[in-house]
Amino acid sequence: MQPAIAPQVDAFAHLLRDRLGPGGLQGRGAPPQSPVLTTRYATRHGELAFFSMFTTFGTPQDITLASLRVEHLFAADEATQTVLQAQVG
């Protein structure tokens, strides 16, 4: 954390503790989760988990590129990564 903003962060944390109580958000339901949405597939290799990103062209000069979207899938856990590496090599 940047030293210049540390007092503001501390003040904000104090404000949240005052409004939410000593347990804060930790005692209210589900535990914190990752900001990445994973897609899970049931396969013959077991459950594989992926997260995806999309690529688009910002200022295409061709109408064909204007509608082109490319989805990239990445392994979201070690088990999926291991299965993928075994399939490639």
Secondary structure, DSSP 8 states (H G I E B T S, - for coil): --GGGHHHHHHHHHHHHHHH-TTTTTTSSS----SS--EEEEETTEEEEEEEEEEE-SS-SSHHHHT-EEEEEEE-SHHHHHHHHHHH-
